[in-house]
Amino acid sequence: PISGDNFKLNLNVKMELSGKVEYKVLQKEEPETPVLQSELMTNLFINRLARKARSKLEAEMKKDTTLYENQLQYQDDFFEFELEPLEFSKRPVNLEDSKEVYTALDSIDYFSDPEIIKLELYHVVYDSLIKAWTNWDKTQAILAKMNVSEEYSVTKIDTIGVSIKPPFEKDFELKADNLLGKIFSVGPVNHPGTITNNDLSWSEKK
């Protein structure tokens, strides 16, 4: 181009990030990775139970509309119903999630770190009930007996297109070298636009 610099070209990819978190009651001679040592792992676990409890309560309220009047109390009951069996259960509770991320090919290595994938997949979600349920003595006692293990990976990478950016952000100002150039200058070169992810956002003629 007239600026003398190269256009910036990136190959773009779509990545699928996956995570699996397993919770189970600590067995004898197992190494300890307590749930309670991680605010995030604790929060994810309580939110999972809360979603199941609220879903079941909503289903019951559709059958019996009188439950609406005391639904806050019933939410406690349904949460406790989800919580209690876990104290003696030997079956693990699994939480699996995945997410698609669009990025430049050059940044794939950034997602080789499991901690980065975890940050993409999970974040702490609180409301007043989640806080209250987390702080229940019964909840804390069960969580104190539980172990957590985590697995994170990039499960799929697809190329999806290219990004092409000009080497100047706005219209490029032509610099006249002499008086005639200044007199007969045709003005700046228009910014040609950008192609992103193979989406032709330039004018059709280009």
N, C-alpha and C positions, 0 to 999 in steps of 0.2 A: 504493500500500500504506500501511499504518498508520504506517510510518516516515516518510512524507512524501517519500521519495526514489524516483526512477524505477528500474524493473528495468533490468538491463544486458542489452542485446540485441546479439548478433554473428551476422552471416551467415558460414557456414563454407564453405570450398572445398577441393577436392582438386586438387593440382597435380602434374603430372609433370615432374620435372627431368631433363634429359638432358645428357650430356657425351661428347665425343669427343676422344681424345688420339691424335695421329699421331706415330709415330717413324719416322725414315728416315735413312739415311747422308747426311751433308752433301755436297751437290754444289757445284761451283765457282760462285762469285759469289752464292751464297745467303746471306742474313743468318743469322748464327749465333744459335741459341738452344740451347745445349748441354744435353743430358740431365743431365750430371753437375753442373750448377749448381743442380739441384733435388733434394733428398733424396726428396721425394714422387714425382717423375716417375721417378727411378731405381728406387725401390722398387716402383712399379707395374709397371714393365717387367720387372724380375727376377721378381716374383711371377707375372706372366703366363707367362713361360718355365717357371717352376717348376711351375705347374699343368699345363702341357702335358706336361712331362717325367714328372711323377709319374703322370699319367693313363695315359700310354703304358706306363710300367713296371708299373702295376697290371694293365693288360690282358695284358702278357707273362707276369706271374706267375700269372695264371689259367690260362694255357696250359702253363706249366712251373713247377711248385711248387719245384723245386730252386733257383730264383732267390731265394727268401726268405732263404736263409742269408747271401747277400752283397748284400742289397738296398741297403745304404747306398752301397756302391761303385758299384752299377748306377745309383743315382740321379745320381751325378756324371756317369756316362757319358751318360745320357739327357739331362741338362741341357746338357752340352757339345754333344751332337748337335743340340739346338734352337738353341744359341748360334752355332755356327760359320758357318752359311750367311748370317747377317746381316751379316757383315763386308763382303761384296761384293755383297749384294743391293740392287737399286735400288727394289724394291717396298716401300712403307711397311708398317709394322706398326700396325694400328689397335686401339685399346682403347675400346670404347663401353659406357656404362652409363646406366641410368635408375633413378629412384626416385620413388615417390609420397609426397607430403607433405600432411598435413592441417593446415590453419591457418585463422585468421580472415581474412575478406576484407580487413580493414584492414592486414594484415601482408604483402600480396602484394608491395608495393614493396621489402620487405626482400630478396626473392629476385631483384631486378633486377641485383644485383651478381654477376658471374660467379664471384668469389672465394667468395661465400657458397655458391653451388651446388657448387663444387668441394669445399668443406669437408663438404657434405652427402653427396656421392657417394663421396669417397675418404678413406682414412686409411692411415697406414703400418702394415704388418703384417710382423713379423719373427719368425723362428725361427732356430735355430743354422745350419741349412743355407742359408737365405736370406742370412744375414750372410756365411757363408763364400763362397757363389757370387758375391755382390756384390763381394767383395774379391779375387777371382781376378784375376791380372794380365791374363789373356785377356779377362775380362769388362770390366775397366776400359779396356782398349785399344779394344774395340769401342764401348763407350759414349762414349768420347772423340770418336769420329767421327760420333756421331749427333745429329741435330736433333730437337726436339720442338715440336709446335704443339698448341694447345688450343682447343676450342669448347664453350661452355656456353649452355644456353637453357632457358626454360620452354616446353614443347611443348604443354601442354594444361591447361586450367583448367575444372573442373566445380563448380557449386554443389551442396552435399550436404545442407544443412539449416541449422538455427539453434542457437545456444546462448543460453539465457535464465537469468540468475542474479539472485537477489534482492539488494537493496542492503544486506543484513546477512548476516554469515557464520554466526551461530548464532541461537538463539531471540532474538526481539526483546523487550527488557524495556520494558513499559509504565510510564511515569512518571506517578504520581498527582500532580495539582496541589493537592489539598486533603486534609483529614482524611478526609472521606467516601470520596474516591477511594482512599485508602490502605486504608480498612476494607473496602470492597467490590471491591477490585481482583481481576480474574479471572486474574491472572498473565501470563506472557509469551506472545507470539504465536509459535507453532511455526514454525521454519524450513521454508519450503515445498518445499525441494529444488531441483534444477537440471535443466534440459533441455539436453543436450549433443549436438551434431551431429544434431539432430532425433530423438534417442533419448529417448522419453518416460520419464524416470526418476522423474518425480513419481508419486504415487499415481494409479491409473486414473481416479478420480473427477475429477481435475484435468486 
